[in-house]
Amino acid sequence: MWEDINAEEKRDIRWLVDALQNGTAVLCTDGSFDRNKAPDVSGAGWIIVCTESKKRIRGSFYERSVSASAYRGELLGLTALHTL
């Protein structure tokens, strides 16, 4: 879940803590699933942006499962945001 993270400042993410505490963080996620191309893969991308500092952090990941679905892809993104 944390291997493909892209952030402007990977070492200092204090801005993220501040944004969450101050209510200036916007969190967004999107799941993906394509039964025809990869019937056992669900994927998700997510991003968090601070509306005040304009800094952002984003990531993506996937899982292989016999239970793969579009719904599961959406849940993967939410899991990443809630875990963070």
C-alpha positions as CSV (number, residue, x, y, z in Angstrom):
1,M,0.0,0.0,0.0
2,W,2.8,2.4,0.7
3,E,5.4,1.4,-2.0
4,D,4.1,3.7,-4.7
5,I,3.8,7.0,-2.9
6,N,4.5,10.3,-4.7
7,A,5.0,13.4,-2.6
8,E,6.8,16.6,-3.1
9,E,8.5,16.4,0.2
10,K,8.7,12.7,1.2
11,R,10.7,13.2,4.3
12,D,8.7,16.0,6.0
13,I,4.9,15.5,5.9
14,R,4.1,17.7,8.9
15,W,2.0,19.7,6.5
16,L,-0.3,16.7,6.2
17,V,-0.8,16.5,10.0
18,D,-1.5,20.2,10.0
19,A,-4.0,20.0,7.1
20,L,-5.9,17.1,8.8
21,Q,-6.0,19.0,12.1
22,N,-7.0,22.3,10.5
23,G,-9.6,20.9,8.1
24,T,-7.7,22.0,5.0
25,A,-7.1,18.5,3.7
26,V,-9.1,17.2,0.8
27,L,-9.0,13.4,0.4
28,C,-10.0,11.6,-2.8
29,T,-9.8,8.0,-4.0
30,D,-10.9,6.0,-7.0
31,G,-11.0,2.2,-7.4
32,S,-10.6,0.2,-10.6
33,F,-11.5,-3.2,-11.9
34,D,-11.6,-4.6,-15.4
35,R,-13.1,-8.1,-15.6
36,N,-11.9,-8.6,-19.2
37,K,-8.3,-7.7,-18.8
38,A,-7.5,-8.8,-15.2
39,P,-10.4,-10.6,-13.5
40,D,-8.5,-11.2,-10.3
41,V,-7.1,-7.6,-9.8
42,S,-8.6,-4.7,-8.0
43,G,-6.7,-1.4,-7.9
44,A,-7.0,2.0,-6.3
45,G,-5.4,5.5,-6.5
46,W,-5.6,8.1,-3.8
47,I,-4.6,11.7,-3.3
48,I,-4.6,14.2,-0.4
49,V,-4.2,17.9,-1.1
50,C,-4.0,20.8,1.4
51,T,-6.1,23.7,0.2
52,E,-3.9,26.1,2.1
53,S,-0.4,25.0,1.4
54,K,-1.2,23.4,-2.0
55,K,1.0,20.4,-1.0
56,R,-0.1,16.9,-2.0
57,I,0.7,13.3,-1.5
58,R,-0.7,10.5,-3.7
59,G,-0.3,6.8,-4.2
60,S,-1.7,3.8,-5.9
61,F,-1.7,0.0,-5.3
62,Y,-3.5,-3.2,-6.3
63,E,-4.4,-6.6,-4.9
64,R,-5.0,-9.9,-6.5
65,S,-8.0,-11.8,-5.2
66,V,-10.6,-14.2,-6.4
67,S,-13.0,-11.7,-4.9
68,A,-11.8,-8.8,-7.1
69,S,-14.5,-6.3,-8.1
70,A,-15.1,-2.6,-8.7
71,Y,-16.5,-2.3,-5.2
72,R,-13.4,-3.9,-3.7
73,G,-11.2,-1.5,-5.7
74,E,-13.1,1.4,-4.2
75,L,-12.7,0.0,-0.7
76,L,-8.9,-0.4,-1.3
77,G,-8.6,3.4,-1.7
78,L,-10.7,4.1,1.4
79,T,-8.6,1.7,3.3
80,A,-5.4,3.6,2.3
81,L,-6.9,6.9,3.4
82,H,-8.3,5.6,6.7
83,T,-5.1,3.8,7.5
84,L,-3.0,6.9,6.9
